[in-house]
Amino acid sequence: MKQKIAVLGPGSWGSALAQVLAENGHEVTIWGNNPAQIDEINTYHTNRHYLPNIKLPNTIIGEKDLAKAVKDADAVLFVVPTKAMRSVAHEFAKVCENTPYIIHASKGLEQGSHKRISEILYEEIPQAKRKEIVVLSGPSHAEEVAVHDITTITAASVDEQAAKYVQQLFTNEYFRIYTNTDVIGVETGAALKNIIAIGAGAIHGLGFGDDAKAAIMTRGLAEISRLGVAMGANPLTFIGLSGVGDLIVTCTSVHSRNWRAGNLLGQGKQLDEILENMGMIVEGVATTKAAMELAEQLNVEMPITHTIYRVLYEGKDIRQAAKEIMLRDSKVENEFTM
């Protein structure tokens, strides 16, 4: 059935998901607070800063007014940076006049509160102004989805029917959705893999080979799993699409802005310079701080995350940091939930 979908956030991922929905026959409006960007979408059907050389479907309508964008929407898809999620959700709640499904496709933890994105949405959007909340996450790059590369991700919700609704909205011959009810695990994997991707990029920038890359990804997954389980996640989620799947794609691809940031750190660039020139949010930087604080609160050991935190926030020499983590006390491997 044709649905009316409002996409909040015309970045690369928001634009690519809007394209999928429009190609599936849905009525799609995309909202953003950059007037020139919205004008470009409406006039030229492009979003060159985020998806160069991609022509968006002519049926996608750009909208500068949030109330108009979400009016009568069957579903609202939030694809804004984590730091903006609470304010955008708050503004949405003020102008929403019906009860749409709420979907989010962002990845991170809120600074200070350490809350997952669905928790922010539950807090800011009253039950009278929404149906259930669904998380859309997994191994995916907007640049590849936009050119119809095969992509498979997860829709997670505590309400299985809501997850199936999102599955039906998005699934087509190049974009496949699986459902999951472990929202905590899916959101935790989505957020924390960005930290490990910074480390994987740094390993490459320092000139280390495939052995080192495999090690940081594998031990990184152990850290993600430990913290996730401590938060209440199902450990099996972390060997699925939103766990190891997303970790692999983010730690190995030049499309990953977190990997690129780490790679430049490994080459000796300064963090401020990297972030200024990236042109997009590097979610892993802020998530590293939130994850470190959360790990201390829950008494979870996360040595890779701690090392990356020291490099990002304390100015630790990155080559020395890599050496020190290798010289830690020896451990047994199978301490999955310890």
N, C-alpha and C positions, 0 to 999 in steps of 0.2 A: 504494500500500500504506500502511495506517495505521502511523504511526511514533510512538514515544514521544520527546517533545522536552522538555528542561529549558531554561528561559530564565532566565539569571542576570542580574538587574537589572530591577526593576519600575518604571523611570522611564517617561517618555512613549514613547520609541521601543521599549523592551523590551515594554511593554504592548501597543502597536500591532502589533508583530510576533507576539506571542503570540496576539493576536486573529486575525490572518491564518492562522496555523497551526491554531488551533482551528476556524475556519470551513472550513478545508480538510479537516477530519475527523481531525486528528491528536490524540493524547493529550498535553496540554500542562500542565506544571507550571512555575510561575514562583516563583523564589526571591529573597528580599530580607532584609536585616538590620534592617528596621524592623517590629517585631511588629504595630503598629497598622495599618500599611499592608497587611500580609498578611491580617490579620483582616478588613479592609474588603473586600479582593478576595474572600475566601471567603464573607463574610456578605451583602454587598450587591452583589457583582459590579461594583464601581466602583473607580476610582483617581482620586478627584476632584482631588487636588493637581496631577496631571500631565495628566489627560484629563477635564476637567470635562464633564458632560452626556453622557458616553459610558457605555453599558452593555456590559460585557464578557461574552463567552459564559459561560454557567453551567458549562461543562465545564472551564474553566481553574481549576486548583487552586493556591492559594497555599501555599508551604511555607517554614517558618523554618529548617529543618534542611537544610544543604547536602547531606549524605550521602543523605538521603531523596529530595531533589529530583532528584539525578542517578542514582539507583539504576536500573539496567537501561535507561538512556536510549540511544536509537539515535543521537541527536545532542544536543549541548549548545551553546546559543547564548549567548555572552557579550555583554552590553550594559551594561557598567559603565563609569564614567569612566576615562579613561586612567590617572590617578594611582592607581586602585585595581586595575588589571588584573593586575599582577604578583602582588599578595597574594591576590586571588581565585583566580587560576590555580594558585597554589601550594597553597592550601587544597583546591581541586578535585582536584589530583593526589594529595593525601593520602587522599581518601575514595573516589575513583573505583575501581570494581572491574571495569570492562569496557573496551571500546575504541570509544567513540562517535566520530562525526564531530565536529570542533570548528569552530564557526562564530563569527565575531565581527562585530558591527555598530557598533563604536565608532570614533571618529575623532580621532586625535591622535598626538603623538610623546612618548615618555617623557622626562621631565626628566633631565638629566645624561647619560644614555646615548644620547639622540636616537634610540632604536630604535623601529621600527614595531611595531604591536601584534602582528602575526603572529610577529615575532621574539621578543617576550616570551613568547608562548604556546609556541613551539617550545622555548624555554629552560626553562620551568617545568613543562611537561607531558611526561613521558617517552613515547617512541614506543610503549611497551607499553600505555599508557593512552589512546591515541587513534588514530583513523584520520587522514586528511589534514585540514589546516586550510583553511577557506574564508572569504574576506572578503566581506561583504555591504555594498554601498555604492552611493550614487548620489543623484540629486535627489529628496529625500523629506522630508516633514514628517509627524510622527506624527499631528498634528491632522487632516491630510487623509486619510491612510491609514485612520484610525479611522472616518471617515465614508464610506469606499469611493470617494474620488476616485481617478481613474486615475493610477497611479504605475508608473514603469519604472526599475529599477535593475540593478546588476551583481553577479553572484557570481563571484569570482575565486579561482583556486587553481592551484598548479603541477600539480595532478592534474586533468585535464579531466573525468574521471568524477566526482570529488568535487564539482566545480562543477555538473555536470549533476544530481547528486543533490539539491543545494540548490535548483536551479532547479525541479525537480519538487515539492519540499516546499512552495514558496511560491506558485507561479504559479496565478492564477485570473483571473476576468473583470475584476478591477480592479487586480490586482497582477502585473506582468509582469517576468520575470527574464531577462537576457541573461548569457551566460558569457564569461569572459576568463581568460587564463593569466598576465597581467601583474600579479602581486600588488604589486610595488613601485610601479608607476604608480597603481594603484587606491588603495592606502593613502596614497601621497603626496598625490594630488589631494584625497582626503578630509580629510586633516589640514590642508593649507595653505590650502584655500579659506576656512577659518574666519578666518584672518588677514585676507584680502582683504575678507571680509564686515564685519569691524570697521571697516576703512577705508571701505567703501561706506556703512555706517551713519553714520560720522562726516561724510562728504561731505553726506549728507542733513541731518544735524543742524546743519551749518554753513550750510545754506540754498542750496547749489549745486544745479544742475539736472541734467537727463538727460545732457547732454554730459559732465559731469564723472563721472557714474556709469558711463557707457559706457567712459570712458577708464581708470578705475581697475580695472574688471573685465577689460578687454582687456590692459592692461599687467600686471595681476596674474596673468593666465593665463600670460603670458610668463615671469614669475618662477617660478611653480609648475613650468612645463615645464623651465626651465633647471636648477632644483635636482633635479627628478625624473630628468631624463636623466643628470645627474651621479651620481645614486645607482644608475643602471642600468635605469631605466624605458624602456619603448617610447614614443617621443614621440607616436605616434598615440593612445595611451590618453587623452591630455589633451584631445583633441577629442571624446571620448566621454562617456558618461553620468556616470562618476565624475570627469571632469575639468570641461569647460566646463558640462556639465549641472548638476552639483552646485554649481558656482560661481554660475551664474545664479540658482538657487533660493535659495541662502543669502544672496546679495547683494541680493535684491530683495523679500524677504518679511518681514512683521512677525512671522511665526512663528519666524524665526531669532533665537535669543538672542544670537548674535554680532553680527548687524546691529543689534539693539536696544541692545546695550551700546555699540557705536560711535555710534549715533544720540544716545544720552545724553551721551557724551563730547563730541560736536560741539555739544551744547546747553550745555556748560559744567559738567556734573556731574563729580564726582570718582570715580575708578575704584573706590576702596574702597566708597563708597556704592552705586555701581551693582551691584557684585558681591554686596554684602550683601542688596540688595533684589530681586535677580533670582530667587532661589529655586531656581535650577538652575545646573549647572556651565557656565561660558562657556569652552569648550575652547580657543578661539582665543587667549586671554590667555597661557596657559602655552605653547601651541604657538609663539607668536611668539618667545619666548625660545629655545626649542629650535631653531627654524628659523634664527634669527640665528646661533647658535653653529655649527650644521651648515653654513650657507652660508660662514662664515669658514673652517671646517675644509676645505671642498671648493673654496674660492676661487671662489664663485659670487656674482655681483652681484645683489642683491635690494633696490633702493632703496625700494620701497613698504614692504616688510617692515621695513627698517631704520628708516624714518620712524615706522611704527606702534610699533616697539620703543621708540624714544626718547620717544614720547608716553606709553606704558604704564609704562615702567620708569625713565625719567629725568626725567619731569615736563615734557617739552617742550610749549610752548603749541601747541595743535592747529591753530589758524588760521595761525600762523607756520610750522608744519611743512608745511602744505599749500602755502603760498606758496613755500617753499624748494625743494620737490620739483619745482615747475613751472619754477624757474629753474636747474635742473641743466644741465650741458653738453648740447648737442644731440646726438642719436644717430641712427643709421640704425634703421629699424624691424625688419628681418628678421634679428635676431640670436638666433634661437630657442634655439640650444644654446650660445651664447657666454657 
